[in-house]
Amino acid sequence: MTTTRTVVGNISLSLDGRVAGRGGPYDMSWIVPHNLTDGARDHMLRVTRPATTVLLGRNNYEGFGGFWPAVADNPDADPKDREFSRWLTAVEKVVFSTTLQETTWSNSRIAATDPATEVKELRQQEGGDIIVLASTSVIQNLLEAGELDRLSVTLCPELIGGGRSLFQDGPDATSWRMSSVTPTESGALCVLYDRA
């Protein structure tokens, strides 16, 4: 039996389309103030709650795994962050890596295929949405293969002027329609686009 599982790419972008600054893949200090607002937290919970599978590249898997599990029981953490932490630990996490040998975070596994092939297999299984959390290479792969149904973009009011971009010359031209937009306290916009 096949189900309809929406595949969502969730990413934060600068106004000039950057996912990281000039300092490399971890140069994201410009994102943090925009993701710590109530509006951005509400948006993240809204797009992740329907998902039962998370797709991650190795860097995000290791980074998230080193931070989020401890947040669930941290009484000083924002309640929305604790909810997100519990969700992230509970869902299936599929990691795309050619160098990672094992996973230590519960409900995690290393994919034996590329993201597009994995998504085609996951679409044939029961479950909720499939979401990519901030893993640029995974989102790019799915866009190029036509396997991404929804883009969840937090557009940060920052011009970075250098660093990695989400959109290179690459995926074929496609049209998207906006299904929602939510301004946040920092001036960022949380936008959901569905493939037209």
N, C-alpha and C positions, 0 to 999 in steps of 0.2 A: 504494500500500500504506500502510495506517495503522498506527501503533504506539501503544502505551500509554506515554505520557510523564507522569510524576507532576509536578504543579506544586506547588512548595513555597514558602511565605512564611517567610523567616527574619528574626527580629526580636528585639531585646532590649527588655524592658519593666521598669518599676519596679513595685512592689507596687500602686501606684495607677493602673497602666495607661498610664503616660507613656512616650513614645519620646524626648522631649527635655525639658529643664527650662525654668524660667521665663525664662532668658536667650536663648531662641530656638532655632532648629533645630540649632545647633552646640553647645548646652549639654548635653554628654553626658559630662562628666568623671566623673559618678557611675557610668557604665557601664564605663569603662576597667578599673578594678581587677578587675571580674568577668569580663571577656573575656580577661584576660591570664593566667588560670590554666590549668594543664594540662588540667583537666577541660573547660573551655570550648573550648580549642583542639582537643581530641580530638572534641568534639561538632561543631564547625564542619567539621572534616575529614570526619567521618562523614556529615554531611548534604550536603556539597558534592561529594564524590568521584563519586557517580553522575550528577551534572549535567553537561550539555554546553552548556547555554544559561543565561546570567544575564540577568535583567531588572533594569534600574536606572533611577531617575529622574535628572534632570540633576545635582542636588546630589551624590548619592552617586557618580555616574559621575566627576564632576570631583574629588571628594574622594578616592575610591579610586584614581583614575588618577594623582593627584599623590603618592600614598604607596606603593601596593603594588608597582608594577613594580620599584622599586629594592631591595625586600626580598629578592628571589630570590637575588641574588649578594652579599648583605651577610653576611660571616662572623660578625658580632656578633649577628645576628638569631636568634631561636629557630628550630630546624630545622622545627618545625611551621608557623611563619609563612612560612618560605622555601618549604615545600611548597605552602601556600595561595597564595602569590604566583605561583608557577609555574603552578598550575592556573588562577588568575584571568586571567592574561595569555593563556593558551592557549585558553580557552573562548570561544564566541560570546557577545558582549555586546550586548544590545539596549537602546538608550537611549530613554526617552520624554521628549521635550522639544519645546516649541513655539518655543524661542529658540535652541537650539544649532544651529549651521550646519554643523559638520563634527566628525568624531571623529578623534583622533590616536592613540589607544591601539589596538594591533593587535587584529584580530578584532572590531572594534566597528562598529555601524551605528545610525543613528537610525531609529526606527520611524515608519512613515507613518500608523499607526493608533493607537487606544487600546489599553491593555494587554489587555483581554478579547478584542478582535478579533485581536490579534497572537497570543495564546495559542491561540485556536481554529485559526489557521493553522499554528502550530508543532506542535500536536498531530497534524497530518496529515503531518508530516515525520519521517523517521528521526532518532533521537537519544536521548540519555539524559534524565534529569530536567531540568526547567526550574525554576530557583530565583530568587526575588526576594531580593536581599541588602539588608535594612534600609531599603528604599524604601517609606515609609509609604503614600504616595498610590497606588503600584502595588498594594500588598497590599490596600488598601481597595477599589480598583476591581475587583480579582479576586474579593474576598469578595462584593461587591455583585452581581457577575455570576454567581456560583456556579462560578467557574473555578479555585478554589484547592482542592487535594486534601489538603494537609498543612500544618500550622503547626509551625514549629520556633521555640520560644520560650525565650530565656534570661531567666528571671524573677530579677531582681536584688533583693536584700533592702534596698530603699531606698524611702522615701516621699518623693516630689519635691514634692508639694503644688501643682503648677502646671505649665504647659507643655502641649505637644501630646500628645493621647491617640491611641492606635491606634484604639480603638473609639468612634466617635461614634454617635449615633442613626443608624441606617442599614441595614446589611445585614439581610436577613430572618433570622429565628431559624433556627439550624441546630444539630445535635448533632455532637459530636466525641468520639472515643475516644482515650485515651492509649495510645500504643504503646511509649513508653519514657520514663523519667525518670532523670536522672543528676545527683546533687548534686556541686557543685564545692567546691574548697578555700576559696572566699570565702563560701560559703553560698548562692550562686546555684543555681538549678535549671535544667537544660537539659532541656526537655520536648518530645517529639514528639507531636502530636495529628493523627490522620487523620479526615477527614470520615466520619461514621457513615453 
